[in-house]
Amino acid sequence: MENEPSANEEVCGEAYDHDVVIDHEGKHGIQWHCARPECGVEVWDPAPITTEQ
Ligand SMILES: [Zn+2]
């Protein structure tokens, strides 16, 4: 019984979407992280939402 290394390994954020948890939402961007412990990315997403000029 061997687990072959797979080139098609499922990667969070690639094979499927991150489980996004928003930490901070501001007018200059959103800080969020992925709730999946095996992933655990932290992302600063600059100004994805513009409701004001
Ligand atoms: Zn993730």
mmCIF file of the protein (N, C-alpha, C, O) and its ligand, coordinates in Angstrom:
data_MODEL
# 
_entry.id   MODEL 
# 
loop_
_entity.id 
_entity.type 
_entity.pdbx_number_of_molecules 
1 polymer     1 
2 non-polymer 1 
# 
_entity_poly.entity_id                      1 
_entity_poly.type                           'polypeptide(L)' 
_entity_poly.nstd_linkage                   no 
_entity_poly.nstd_monomer                   no 
_entity_poly.pdbx_seq_one_letter_code       MENEPSANEEVCGEAYDHDVVIDHEGKHGIQWHCARPECGVEVWDPAPITTEQ 
_entity_poly.pdbx_seq_one_letter_code_can   MENEPSANEEVCGEAYDHDVVIDHEGKHGIQWHCARPECGVEVWDPAPITTEQ 
_entity_poly.pdbx_strand_id                 A 
# 
loop_
_entity_poly_seq.entity_id 
_entity_poly_seq.num 
_entity_poly_seq.mon_id 
_entity_poly_seq.hetero 
1 1  MET n 
1 2  GLU n 
1 3  ASN n 
1 4  GLU n 
1 5  PRO n 
1 6  SER n 
1 7  ALA n 
1 8  ASN n 
1 9  GLU n 
1 10 GLU n 
1 11 VAL n 
1 12 CYS n 
1 13 GLY n 
1 14 GLU n 
1 15 ALA n 
1 16 TYR n 
1 17 ASP n 
1 18 HIS n 
1 19 ASP n 
1 20 VAL n 
1 21 VAL n 
1 22 ILE n 
1 23 ASP n 
1 24 HIS n 
1 25 GLU n 
1 26 GLY n 
1 27 LYS n 
1 28 HIS n 
1 29 GLY n 
1 30 ILE n 
1 31 GLN n 
1 32 TRP n 
1 33 HIS n 
1 34 CYS n 
1 35 ALA n 
1 36 ARG n 
1 37 PRO n 
1 38 GLU n 
1 39 CYS n 
1 40 GLY n 
1 41 VAL n 
1 42 GLU n 
1 43 VAL n 
1 44 TRP n 
1 45 ASP n 
1 46 PRO n 
1 47 ALA n 
1 48 PRO n 
1 49 ILE n 
1 50 THR n 
1 51 THR n 
1 52 GLU n 
1 53 GLN n 
# 
loop_
_struct_asym.id 
_struct_asym.entity_id 
A 1 
B 2 
# 
loop_
_chem_comp.id 
_chem_comp.type 
_chem_comp.mon_nstd_flag 
ALA 'L-peptide linking' y 
ARG 'L-peptide linking' y 
ASN 'L-peptide linking' y 
ASP 'L-peptide linking' y 
CYS 'L-peptide linking' y 
GLN 'L-peptide linking' y 
GLU 'L-peptide linking' y 
GLY 'peptide linking'   y 
HIS 'L-peptide linking' y 
ILE 'L-peptide linking' y 
LYS 'L-peptide linking' y 
MET 'L-peptide linking' y 
PRO 'L-peptide linking' y 
SER 'L-peptide linking' y 
THR 'L-peptide linking' y 
TRP 'L-peptide linking' y 
TYR 'L-peptide linking' y 
VAL 'L-peptide linking' y 
ZN  non-polymer         . 
# 
_pdbx_entity_nonpoly.entity_id   2 
_pdbx_entity_nonpoly.name        ? 
_pdbx_entity_nonpoly.comp_id     ZN 
# 
_pdbx_nonpoly_scheme.asym_id         B 
_pdbx_nonpoly_scheme.entity_id       2 
_pdbx_nonpoly_scheme.mon_id          ZN 
_pdbx_nonpoly_scheme.ndb_seq_num     1 
_pdbx_nonpoly_scheme.pdb_seq_num     101 
_pdbx_nonpoly_scheme.auth_seq_num    101 
_pdbx_nonpoly_scheme.pdb_mon_id      ZN 
_pdbx_nonpoly_scheme.auth_mon_id     ZN 
_pdbx_nonpoly_scheme.pdb_strand_id   A 
_pdbx_nonpoly_scheme.pdb_ins_code    . 
# 
loop_
_atom_site.group_PDB 
_atom_site.id 
_atom_site.type_symbol 
_atom_site.label_atom_id 
_atom_site.label_alt_id 
_atom_site.label_comp_id 
_atom_site.label_asym_id 
_atom_site.label_entity_id 
_atom_site.label_seq_id 
_atom_site.pdbx_PDB_ins_code 
_atom_site.Cartn_x 
_atom_site.Cartn_y 
_atom_site.Cartn_z 
_atom_site.occupancy 
_atom_site.B_iso_or_equiv 
_atom_site.pdbx_formal_charge 
_atom_site.auth_seq_id 
_atom_site.auth_comp_id 
_atom_site.auth_asym_id 
_atom_site.auth_atom_id 
_atom_site.pdbx_PDB_model_num 
ATOM   1   N  N  . MET A 1 1  ? 0.833   -1.198 0.000  1.00 0.00 ? 1   MET A N  1 
ATOM   2   C  CA . MET A 1 1  ? 0.000   0.000  0.000  1.00 0.00 ? 1   MET A CA 1 
ATOM   3   C  C  . MET A 1 1  ? 0.874   1.257  0.000  1.00 0.00 ? 1   MET A C  1 
ATOM   4   O  O  . MET A 1 1  ? 1.526   1.580  0.993  1.00 0.00 ? 1   MET A O  1 
ATOM   5   N  N  . GLU A 1 2  ? 0.871   1.921  -1.084 1.00 0.00 ? 2   GLU A N  1 
ATOM   6   C  CA . GLU A 1 2  ? 1.664   3.144  -1.178 1.00 0.00 ? 2   GLU A CA 1 
ATOM   7   C  C  . GLU A 1 2  ? 0.794   4.285  -1.665 1.00 0.00 ? 2   GLU A C  1 
ATOM   8   O  O  . GLU A 1 2  ? -0.085  4.120  -2.512 1.00 0.00 ? 2   GLU A O  1 
ATOM   9   N  N  . ASN A 1 3  ? 1.064   5.416  -1.113 1.00 0.00 ? 3   ASN A N  1 
ATOM   10  C  CA . ASN A 1 3  ? 0.423   6.614  -1.622 1.00 0.00 ? 3   ASN A CA 1 
ATOM   11  C  C  . ASN A 1 3  ? 1.382   7.303  -2.577 1.00 0.00 ? 3   ASN A C  1 
ATOM   12  O  O  . ASN A 1 3  ? 2.405   7.849  -2.163 1.00 0.00 ? 3   ASN A O  1 
ATOM   13  N  N  . GLU A 1 4  ? 1.052   7.275  -3.817 1.00 0.00 ? 4   GLU A N  1 
ATOM   14  C  CA . GLU A 1 4  ? 1.922   7.928  -4.783 1.00 0.00 ? 4   GLU A CA 1 
ATOM   15  C  C  . GLU A 1 4  ? 1.769   9.444  -4.686 1.00 0.00 ? 4   GLU A C  1 
ATOM   16  O  O  . GLU A 1 4  ? 0.662   9.965  -4.544 1.00 0.00 ? 4   GLU A O  1 
ATOM   17  N  N  . PRO A 1 5  ? 2.874   10.123 -4.764 1.00 0.00 ? 5   PRO A N  1 
ATOM   18  C  CA . PRO A 1 5  ? 2.786   11.584 -4.820 1.00 0.00 ? 5   PRO A CA 1 
ATOM   19  C  C  . PRO A 1 5  ? 1.995   11.992 -6.049 1.00 0.00 ? 5   PRO A C  1 
ATOM   20  O  O  . PRO A 1 5  ? 2.278   11.545 -7.161 1.00 0.00 ? 5   PRO A O  1 
ATOM   21  N  N  . SER A 1 6  ? 1.025   12.826 -5.845 1.00 0.00 ? 6   SER A N  1 
ATOM   22  C  CA . SER A 1 6  ? 0.142   13.184 -6.949 1.00 0.00 ? 6   SER A CA 1 
ATOM   23  C  C  . SER A 1 6  ? 0.409   14.600 -7.439 1.00 0.00 ? 6   SER A C  1 
ATOM   24  O  O  . SER A 1 6  ? 0.545   15.535 -6.650 1.00 0.00 ? 6   SER A O  1 
ATOM   25  N  N  . ALA A 1 7  ? 0.479   14.733 -8.723 1.00 0.00 ? 7   ALA A N  1 
ATOM   26  C  CA . ALA A 1 7  ? 0.619   16.060 -9.313 1.00 0.00 ? 7   ALA A CA 1 
ATOM   27  C  C  . ALA A 1 7  ? -0.706  16.802 -9.258 1.00 0.00 ? 7   ALA A C  1 
ATOM   28  O  O  . ALA A 1 7  ? -0.772  18.023 -9.394 1.00 0.00 ? 7   ALA A O  1 
ATOM   29  N  N  . ASN A 1 8  ? -1.761  16.018 -9.054 1.00 0.00 ? 8   ASN A N  1 
ATOM   30  C  CA . ASN A 1 8  ? -3.092  16.617 -8.998 1.00 0.00 ? 8   ASN A CA 1 
ATOM   31  C  C  . ASN A 1 8  ? -3.577  16.760 -7.562 1.00 0.00 ? 8   ASN A C  1 
ATOM   32  O  O  . ASN A 1 8  ? -4.773  16.737 -7.275 1.00 0.00 ? 8   ASN A O  1 
ATOM   33  N  N  . GLU A 1 9  ? -2.605  16.909 -6.676 1.00 0.00 ? 9   GLU A N  1 
ATOM   34  C  CA . GLU A 1 9  ? -2.951  17.066 -5.271 1.00 0.00 ? 9   GLU A CA 1 
ATOM   35  C  C  . GLU A 1 9  ? -3.919  18.232 -5.096 1.00 0.00 ? 9   GLU A C  1 
ATOM   36  O  O  . GLU A 1 9  ? -3.738  19.306 -5.671 1.00 0.00 ? 9   GLU A O  1 
ATOM   37  N  N  . GLU A 1 10 ? -4.925  18.001 -4.307 1.00 0.00 ? 10  GLU A N  1 
ATOM   38  C  CA . GLU A 1 10 ? -5.902  19.059 -4.108 1.00 0.00 ? 10  GLU A CA 1 
ATOM   39  C  C  . GLU A 1 10 ? -5.343  20.114 -3.169 1.00 0.00 ? 10  GLU A C  1 
ATOM   40  O  O  . GLU A 1 10 ? -5.007  19.829 -2.020 1.00 0.00 ? 10  GLU A O  1 
ATOM   41  N  N  . VAL A 1 11 ? -5.254  21.299 -3.660 1.00 0.00 ? 11  VAL A N  1 
ATOM   42  C  CA . VAL A 1 11 ? -4.689  22.405 -2.901 1.00 0.00 ? 11  VAL A CA 1 
ATOM   43  C  C  . VAL A 1 11 ? -5.767  23.434 -2.631 1.00 0.00 ? 11  VAL A C  1 
ATOM   44  O  O  . VAL A 1 11 ? -6.465  23.896 -3.533 1.00 0.00 ? 11  VAL A O  1 
ATOM   45  N  N  . CYS A 1 12 ? -5.876  23.772 -1.367 1.00 0.00 ? 12  CYS A N  1 
ATOM   46  C  CA . CYS A 1 12 ? -6.857  24.774 -0.991 1.00 0.00 ? 12  CYS A CA 1 
ATOM   47  C  C  . CYS A 1 12 ? -6.550  26.088 -1.708 1.00 0.00 ? 12  CYS A C  1 
ATOM   48  O  O  . CYS A 1 12 ? -5.411  26.556 -1.720 1.00 0.00 ? 12  CYS A O  1 
ATOM   49  N  N  . GLY A 1 13 ? -7.563  26.658 -2.290 1.00 0.00 ? 13  GLY A N  1 
ATOM   50  C  CA . GLY A 1 13 ? -7.390  27.901 -3.025 1.00 0.00 ? 13  GLY A CA 1 
ATOM   51  C  C  . GLY A 1 13 ? -7.134  27.679 -4.504 1.00 0.00 ? 13  GLY A C  1 
ATOM   52  O  O  . GLY A 1 13 ? -7.208  28.608 -5.308 1.00 0.00 ? 13  GLY A O  1 
ATOM   53  N  N  . GLU A 1 14 ? -6.824  26.409 -4.859 1.00 0.00 ? 14  GLU A N  1 
ATOM   54  C  CA . GLU A 1 14 ? -6.625  26.084 -6.272 1.00 0.00 ? 14  GLU A CA 1 
ATOM   55  C  C  . GLU A 1 14 ? -7.651  25.057 -6.718 1.00 0.00 ? 14  GLU A C  1 
ATOM   56  O  O  . GLU A 1 14 ? -8.441  25.311 -7.628 1.00 0.00 ? 14  GLU A O  1 
ATOM   57  N  N  . ALA A 1 15 ? -7.637  23.880 -6.066 1.00 0.00 ? 15  ALA A N  1 
ATOM   58  C  CA . ALA A 1 15 ? -8.611  22.847 -6.408 1.00 0.00 ? 15  ALA A CA 1 
ATOM   59  C  C  . ALA A 1 15 ? -10.006 23.226 -5.915 1.00 0.00 ? 15  ALA A C  1 
ATOM   60  O  O  . ALA A 1 15 ? -11.025 22.855 -6.497 1.00 0.00 ? 15  ALA A O  1 
ATOM   61  N  N  . TYR A 1 16 ? -10.006 23.976 -4.824 1.00 0.00 ? 16  TYR A N  1 
ATOM   62  C  CA . TYR A 1 16 ? -11.273 24.473 -4.294 1.00 0.00 ? 16  TYR A CA 1 
ATOM   63  C  C  . TYR A 1 16 ? -11.010 25.783 -3.577 1.00 0.00 ? 16  TYR A C  1 
ATOM   64  O  O  . TYR A 1 16 ? -9.865  26.132 -3.289 1.00 0.00 ? 16  TYR A O  1 
ATOM   65  N  N  . ASP A 1 17 ? -12.078 26.500 -3.294 1.00 0.00 ? 17  ASP A N  1 
ATOM   66  C  CA . ASP A 1 17 ? -11.929 27.827 -2.712 1.00 0.00 ? 17  ASP A CA 1 
ATOM   67  C  C  . ASP A 1 17 ? -11.514 27.763 -1.254 1.00 0.00 ? 17  ASP A C  1 
ATOM   68  O  O  . ASP A 1 17 ? -11.832 26.814 -0.537 1.00 0.00 ? 17  ASP A O  1 
ATOM   69  N  N  . HIS A 1 18 ? -10.803 28.789 -0.834 1.00 0.00 ? 18  HIS A N  1 
ATOM   70  C  CA . HIS A 1 18 ? -10.487 28.927 0.580  1.00 0.00 ? 18  HIS A CA 1 
ATOM   71  C  C  . HIS A 1 18 ? -11.775 29.073 1.387  1.00 0.00 ? 18  HIS A C  1 
ATOM   72  O  O  . HIS A 1 18 ? -12.793 29.566 0.903  1.00 0.00 ? 18  HIS A O  1 
ATOM   73  N  N  . ASP A 1 19 ? -11.684 28.625 2.634  1.00 0.00 ? 19  ASP A N  1 
ATOM   74  C  CA . ASP A 1 19 ? -12.794 28.829 3.558  1.00 0.00 ? 19  ASP A CA 1 
ATOM   75  C  C  . ASP A 1 19 ? -12.560 30.180 4.237  1.00 0.00 ? 19  ASP A C  1 
ATOM   76  O  O  . ASP A 1 19 ? -11.972 30.260 5.315  1.00 0.00 ? 19  ASP A O  1 
ATOM   77  N  N  . VAL A 1 20 ? -13.027 31.217 3.588  1.00 0.00 ? 20  VAL A N  1 
ATOM   78  C  CA . VAL A 1 20 ? -12.644 32.578 3.957  1.00 0.00 ? 20  VAL A CA 1 
ATOM   79  C  C  . VAL A 1 20 ? -13.308 33.045 5.245  1.00 0.00 ? 20  VAL A C  1 
ATOM   80  O  O  . VAL A 1 20 ? -14.526 32.965 5.405  1.00 0.00 ? 20  VAL A O  1 
ATOM   81  N  N  . VAL A 1 21 ? -12.472 33.537 6.159  1.00 0.00 ? 21  VAL A N  1 
ATOM   82  C  CA . VAL A 1 21 ? -12.967 34.197 7.357  1.00 0.00 ? 21  VAL A CA 1 
ATOM   83  C  C  . VAL A 1 21 ? -12.397 35.612 7.358  1.00 0.00 ? 21  VAL A C  1 
ATOM   84  O  O  . VAL A 1 21 ? -11.180 35.796 7.362  1.00 0.00 ? 21  VAL A O  1 
ATOM   85  N  N  . ILE A 1 22 ? -13.264 36.594 7.354  1.00 0.00 ? 22  ILE A N  1 
ATOM   86  C  CA . ILE A 1 22 ? -12.817 37.982 7.303  1.00 0.00 ? 22  ILE A CA 1 
ATOM   87  C  C  . ILE A 1 22 ? -12.445 38.474 8.692  1.00 0.00 ? 22  ILE A C  1 
ATOM   88  O  O  . ILE A 1 22 ? -13.246 38.439 9.626  1.00 0.00 ? 22  ILE A O  1 
ATOM   89  N  N  . ASP A 1 23 ? -11.189 38.938 8.795  1.00 0.00 ? 23  ASP A N  1 
ATOM   90  C  CA . ASP A 1 23 ? -10.700 39.444 10.077 1.00 0.00 ? 23  ASP A CA 1 
ATOM   91  C  C  . ASP A 1 23 ? -10.937 40.940 10.214 1.00 0.00 ? 23  ASP A C  1 
ATOM   92  O  O  . ASP A 1 23 ? -11.277 41.442 11.285 1.00 0.00 ? 23  ASP A O  1 
ATOM   93  N  N  . HIS A 1 24 ? -10.749 41.628 9.108  1.00 0.00 ? 24  HIS A N  1 
ATOM   94  C  CA . HIS A 1 24 ? -10.866 43.076 9.145  1.00 0.00 ? 24  HIS A CA 1 
ATOM   95  C  C  . HIS A 1 24 ? -11.333 43.578 7.787  1.00 0.00 ? 24  HIS A C  1 
ATOM   96  O  O  . HIS A 1 24 ? -10.832 43.163 6.742  1.00 0.00 ? 24  HIS A O  1 
ATOM   97  N  N  . GLU A 1 25 ? -12.285 44.462 7.829  1.00 0.00 ? 25  GLU A N  1 
ATOM   98  C  CA . GLU A 1 25 ? -12.791 45.037 6.604  1.00 0.00 ? 25  GLU A CA 1 
ATOM   99  C  C  . GLU A 1 25 ? -12.682 46.547 6.706  1.00 0.00 ? 25  GLU A C  1 
ATOM   100 O  O  . GLU A 1 25 ? -13.263 47.163 7.599  1.00 0.00 ? 25  GLU A O  1 
ATOM   101 N  N  . GLY A 1 26 ? -11.945 47.129 5.799  1.00 0.00 ? 26  GLY A N  1 
ATOM   102 C  CA . GLY A 1 26 ? -11.781 48.578 5.825  1.00 0.00 ? 26  GLY A CA 1 
ATOM   103 C  C  . GLY A 1 26 ? -11.891 49.136 4.425  1.00 0.00 ? 26  GLY A C  1 
ATOM   104 O  O  . GLY A 1 26 ? -12.024 48.394 3.452  1.00 0.00 ? 26  GLY A O  1 
ATOM   105 N  N  . LYS A 1 27 ? -11.835 50.450 4.336  1.00 0.00 ? 27  LYS A N  1 
ATOM   106 C  CA . LYS A 1 27 ? -11.999 51.049 3.016  1.00 0.00 ? 27  LYS A CA 1 
ATOM   107 C  C  . LYS A 1 27 ? -10.766 50.859 2.150  1.00 0.00 ? 27  LYS A C  1 
ATOM   108 O  O  . LYS A 1 27 ? -10.801 51.099 0.944  1.00 0.00 ? 27  LYS A O  1 
ATOM   109 N  N  . HIS A 1 28 ? -9.672  50.425 2.773  1.00 0.00 ? 28  HIS A N  1 
ATOM   110 C  CA . HIS A 1 28 ? -8.456  50.207 1.994  1.00 0.00 ? 28  HIS A CA 1 
ATOM   111 C  C  . HIS A 1 28 ? -8.246  48.735 1.661  1.00 0.00 ? 28  HIS A C  1 
ATOM   112 O  O  . HIS A 1 28 ? -7.279  48.390 0.981  1.00 0.00 ? 28  HIS A O  1 
ATOM   113 N  N  . GLY A 1 29 ? -9.126  47.873 2.123  1.00 0.00 ? 29  GLY A N  1 
ATOM   114 C  CA . GLY A 1 29 ? -8.989  46.466 1.791  1.00 0.00 ? 29  GLY A CA 1 
ATOM   115 C  C  . GLY A 1 29 ? -9.555  45.553 2.854  1.00 0.00 ? 29  GLY A C  1 
ATOM   116 O  O  . GLY A 1 29 ? -10.122 45.997 3.853  1.00 0.00 ? 29  GLY A O  1 
ATOM   117 N  N  . ILE A 1 30 ? -9.388  44.274 2.615  1.00 0.00 ? 30  ILE A N  1 
ATOM   118 C  CA . ILE A 1 30 ? -9.911  43.260 3.527  1.00 0.00 ? 30  ILE A CA 1 
ATOM   119 C  C  . ILE A 1 30 ? -8.781  42.327 3.945  1.00 0.00 ? 30  ILE A C  1 
ATOM   120 O  O  . ILE A 1 30 ? -8.018  41.841 3.109  1.00 0.00 ? 30  ILE A O  1 
ATOM   121 N  N  . GLN A 1 31 ? -8.685  42.086 5.245  1.00 0.00 ? 31  GLN A N  1 
ATOM   122 C  CA . GLN A 1 31 ? -7.764  41.086 5.763  1.00 0.00 ? 31  GLN A CA 1 
ATOM   123 C  C  . GLN A 1 31 ? -8.578  39.841 6.067  1.00 0.00 ? 31  GLN A C  1 
ATOM   124 O  O  . GLN A 1 31 ? -9.538  39.883 6.837  1.00 0.00 ? 31  GLN A O  1 
ATOM   125 N  N  . TRP A 1 32 ? -8.183  38.729 5.451  1.00 0.00 ? 32  TRP A N  1 
ATOM   126 C  CA . TRP A 1 32 ? -8.911  37.497 5.740  1.00 0.00 ? 32  TRP A CA 1 
ATOM   127 C  C  . TRP A 1 32 ? -7.933  36.338 5.856  1.00 0.00 ? 32  TRP A C  1 
ATOM   128 O  O  . TRP A 1 32 ? -6.783  36.422 5.424  1.00 0.00 ? 32  TRP A O  1 
ATOM   129 N  N  . HIS A 1 33 ? -8.415  35.265 6.445  1.00 0.00 ? 33  HIS A N  1 
ATOM   130 C  CA . HIS A 1 33 ? -7.613  34.044 6.517  1.00 0.00 ? 33  HIS A CA 1 
ATOM   131 C  C  . HIS A 1 33 ? -8.479  32.845 6.180  1.00 0.00 ? 33  HIS A C  1 
ATOM   132 O  O  . HIS A 1 33 ? -9.708  32.925 6.174  1.00 0.00 ? 33  HIS A O  1 
ATOM   133 N  N  . CYS A 1 34 ? -7.820  31.739 5.903  1.00 0.00 ? 34  CYS A N  1 
ATOM   134 C  CA . CYS A 1 34 ? -8.527  30.512 5.587  1.00 0.00 ? 34  CYS A CA 1 
ATOM   135 C  C  . CYS A 1 34 ? -8.737  29.694 6.856  1.00 0.00 ? 34  CYS A C  1 
ATOM   136 O  O  . CYS A 1 34 ? -7.804  29.484 7.630  1.00 0.00 ? 34  CYS A O  1 
ATOM   137 N  N  . ALA A 1 35 ? -9.958  29.239 7.059  1.00 0.00 ? 35  ALA A N  1 
ATOM   138 C  CA . ALA A 1 35 ? -10.314 28.536 8.282  1.00 0.00 ? 35  ALA A CA 1 
ATOM   139 C  C  . ALA A 1 35 ? -9.803  27.098 8.302  1.00 0.00 ? 35  ALA A C  1 
ATOM   140 O  O  . ALA A 1 35 ? -9.803  26.460 9.354  1.00 0.00 ? 35  ALA A O  1 
ATOM   141 N  N  . ARG A 1 36 ? -9.369  26.582 7.156  1.00 0.00 ? 36  ARG A N  1 
ATOM   142 C  CA . ARG A 1 36 ? -8.869  25.208 7.118  1.00 0.00 ? 36  ARG A CA 1 
ATOM   143 C  C  . ARG A 1 36 ? -7.473  25.148 7.729  1.00 0.00 ? 36  ARG A C  1 
ATOM   144 O  O  . ARG A 1 36 ? -6.554  25.806 7.240  1.00 0.00 ? 36  ARG A O  1 
ATOM   145 N  N  . PRO A 1 37 ? -7.308  24.360 8.800  1.00 0.00 ? 37  PRO A N  1 
ATOM   146 C  CA . PRO A 1 37 ? -6.025  24.329 9.508  1.00 0.00 ? 37  PRO A CA 1 
ATOM   147 C  C  . PRO A 1 37 ? -4.874  23.840 8.642  1.00 0.00 ? 37  PRO A C  1 
ATOM   148 O  O  . PRO A 1 37 ? -3.730  24.238 8.859  1.00 0.00 ? 37  PRO A O  1 
ATOM   149 N  N  . GLU A 1 38 ? -5.154  22.989 7.673  1.00 0.00 ? 38  GLU A N  1 
ATOM   150 C  CA . GLU A 1 38 ? -4.091  22.489 6.807  1.00 0.00 ? 38  GLU A CA 1 
ATOM   151 C  C  . GLU A 1 38 ? -3.662  23.510 5.769  1.00 0.00 ? 38  GLU A C  1 
ATOM   152 O  O  . GLU A 1 38 ? -2.676  23.319 5.057  1.00 0.00 ? 38  GLU A O  1 
ATOM   153 N  N  . CYS A 1 39 ? -4.411  24.590 5.694  1.00 0.00 ? 39  CYS A N  1 
ATOM   154 C  CA . CYS A 1 39 ? -4.090  25.648 4.736  1.00 0.00 ? 39  CYS A CA 1 
ATOM   155 C  C  . CYS A 1 39 ? -3.535  26.855 5.474  1.00 0.00 ? 39  CYS A C  1 
ATOM   156 O  O  . CYS A 1 39 ? -2.343  27.153 5.406  1.00 0.00 ? 39  CYS A O  1 
ATOM   157 N  N  . GLY A 1 40 ? -4.429  27.548 6.182  1.00 0.00 ? 40  GLY A N  1 
ATOM   158 C  CA . GLY A 1 40 ? -4.001  28.600 7.090  1.00 0.00 ? 40  GLY A CA 1 
ATOM   159 C  C  . GLY A 1 40 ? -3.408  29.834 6.450  1.00 0.00 ? 40  GLY A C  1 
ATOM   160 O  O  . GLY A 1 40 ? -2.641  30.552 7.092  1.00 0.00 ? 40  GLY A O  1 
ATOM   161 N  N  . VAL A 1 41 ? -3.746  30.097 5.196  1.00 0.00 ? 41  VAL A N  1 
ATOM   162 C  CA . VAL A 1 41 ? -3.217  31.298 4.576  1.00 0.00 ? 41  VAL A CA 1 
ATOM   163 C  C  . VAL A 1 41 ? -3.830  32.546 5.215  1.00 0.00 ? 41  VAL A C  1 
ATOM   164 O  O  . VAL A 1 41 ? -4.950  32.530 5.724  1.00 0.00 ? 41  VAL A O  1 
ATOM   165 N  N  . GLU A 1 42 ? -3.055  33.614 5.166  1.00 0.00 ? 42  GLU A N  1 
ATOM   166 C  CA . GLU A 1 42 ? -3.558  34.914 5.576  1.00 0.00 ? 42  GLU A CA 1 
ATOM   167 C  C  . GLU A 1 42 ? -3.356  35.862 4.406  1.00 0.00 ? 42  GLU A C  1 
ATOM   168 O  O  . GLU A 1 42 ? -2.263  35.953 3.846  1.00 0.00 ? 42  GLU A O  1 
ATOM   169 N  N  . VAL A 1 43 ? -4.410  36.559 4.047  1.00 0.00 ? 43  VAL A N  1 
ATOM   170 C  CA . VAL A 1 43 ? -4.359  37.372 2.837  1.00 0.00 ? 43  VAL A CA 1 
ATOM   171 C  C  . VAL A 1 43 ? -4.844  38.786 3.108  1.00 0.00 ? 43  VAL A C  1 
ATOM   172 O  O  . VAL A 1 43 ? -5.867  39.008 3.756  1.00 0.00 ? 43  VAL A O  1 
ATOM   173 N  N  . TRP A 1 44 ? -4.078  39.725 2.594  1.00 0.00 ? 44  TRP A N  1 
ATOM   174 C  CA . TRP A 1 44 ? -4.544  41.116 2.549  1.00 0.00 ? 44  TRP A CA 1 
ATOM   175 C  C  . TRP A 1 44 ? -5.016  41.382 1.135  1.00 0.00 ? 44  TRP A C  1 
ATOM   176 O  O  . TRP A 1 44 ? -4.247  41.301 0.177  1.00 0.00 ? 44  TRP A O  1 
ATOM   177 N  N  . ASP A 1 45 ? -6.293  41.700 1.023  1.00 0.00 ? 45  ASP A N  1 
ATOM   178 C  CA . ASP A 1 45 ? -6.899  41.918 -0.277 1.00 0.00 ? 45  ASP A CA 1 
ATOM   179 C  C  . ASP A 1 45 ? -7.186  43.413 -0.418 1.00 0.00 ? 45  ASP A C  1 
ATOM   180 O  O  . ASP A 1 45 ? -8.163  43.910 0.143  1.00 0.00 ? 45  ASP A O  1 
ATOM   181 N  N  . PRO A 1 46 ? -6.359  44.121 -1.151 1.00 0.00 ? 46  PRO A N  1 
ATOM   182 C  CA . PRO A 1 46 ? -6.482  45.581 -1.195 1.00 0.00 ? 46  PRO A CA 1 
ATOM   183 C  C  . PRO A 1 46 ? -7.702  46.055 -1.971 1.00 0.00 ? 46  PRO A C  1 
ATOM   184 O  O  . PRO A 1 46 ? -7.857  45.800 -3.165 1.00 0.00 ? 46  PRO A O  1 
ATOM   185 N  N  . ALA A 1 47 ? -8.547  46.747 -1.248 1.00 0.00 ? 47  ALA A N  1 
ATOM   186 C  CA . ALA A 1 47 ? -9.677  47.466 -1.816 1.00 0.00 ? 47  ALA A CA 1 
ATOM   187 C  C  . ALA A 1 47 ? -10.453 46.712 -2.888 1.00 0.00 ? 47  ALA A C  1 
ATOM   188 O  O  . ALA A 1 47 ? -10.560 47.199 -4.013 1.00 0.00 ? 47  ALA A O  1 
ATOM   189 N  N  . PRO A 1 48 ? -10.997 45.540 -2.575 1.00 0.00 ? 48  PRO A N  1 
ATOM   190 C  CA . PRO A 1 48 ? -11.785 44.809 -3.551 1.00 0.00 ? 48  PRO A CA 1 
ATOM   191 C  C  . PRO A 1 48 ? -13.175 45.398 -3.739 1.00 0.00 ? 48  PRO A C  1 
ATOM   192 O  O  . PRO A 1 48 ? -13.824 45.196 -4.765 1.00 0.00 ? 48  PRO A O  1 
ATOM   193 N  N  . ILE A 1 49 ? -13.615 46.134 -2.720 1.00 0.00 ? 49  ILE A N  1 
ATOM   194 C  CA . ILE A 1 49 ? -14.957 46.703 -2.785 1.00 0.00 ? 49  ILE A CA 1 
ATOM   195 C  C  . ILE A 1 49 ? -14.846 48.226 -2.742 1.00 0.00 ? 49  ILE A C  1 
ATOM   196 O  O  . ILE A 1 49 ? -14.237 48.800 -1.839 1.00 0.00 ? 49  ILE A O  1 
ATOM   197 N  N  . THR A 1 50 ? -15.438 48.845 -3.721 1.00 0.00 ? 50  THR A N  1 
ATOM   198 C  CA . THR A 1 50 ? -15.403 50.300 -3.735 1.00 0.00 ? 50  THR A CA 1 
ATOM   199 C  C  . THR A 1 50 ? -16.829 50.830 -3.813 1.00 0.00 ? 50  THR A C  1 
ATOM   200 O  O  . THR A 1 50 ? -17.458 50.863 -4.871 1.00 0.00 ? 50  THR A O  1 
ATOM   201 N  N  . THR A 1 51 ? -17.305 51.240 -2.654 1.00 0.00 ? 51  THR A N  1 
ATOM   202 C  CA . THR A 1 51 ? -18.649 51.781 -2.595 1.00 0.00 ? 51  THR A CA 1 
ATOM   203 C  C  . THR A 1 51 ? -18.613 53.304 -2.550 1.00 0.00 ? 51  THR A C  1 
ATOM   204 O  O  . THR A 1 51 ? -19.624 53.975 -2.756 1.00 0.00 ? 51  THR A O  1 
ATOM   205 N  N  . GLU A 1 52 ? -17.412 53.834 -2.273 1.00 0.00 ? 52  GLU A N  1 
ATOM   206 C  CA . GLU A 1 52 ? -17.280 55.287 -2.220 1.00 0.00 ? 52  GLU A CA 1 
ATOM   207 C  C  . GLU A 1 52 ? -16.166 55.732 -3.147 1.00 0.00 ? 52  GLU A C  1 
ATOM   208 O  O  . GLU A 1 52 ? -15.247 54.970 -3.445 1.00 0.00 ? 52  GLU A O  1 
ATOM   209 N  N  . GLN A 1 53 ? -16.255 56.931 -3.583 1.00 0.00 ? 53  GLN A N  1 
ATOM   210 C  CA . GLN A 1 53 ? -15.193 57.480 -4.443 1.00 0.00 ? 53  GLN A CA 1 
ATOM   211 C  C  . GLN A 1 53 ? -14.177 58.214 -3.601 1.00 0.00 ? 53  GLN A C  1 
ATOM   212 O  O  . GLN A 1 53 ? -13.205 58.749 -4.133 1.00 0.00 ? 53  GLN A O  1 
HETATM 213 ZN ZN . ZN  B 2 .  ? -7.309  27.744 2.177  1.00 0.00 2 101 ZN  A ZN 1 
# 
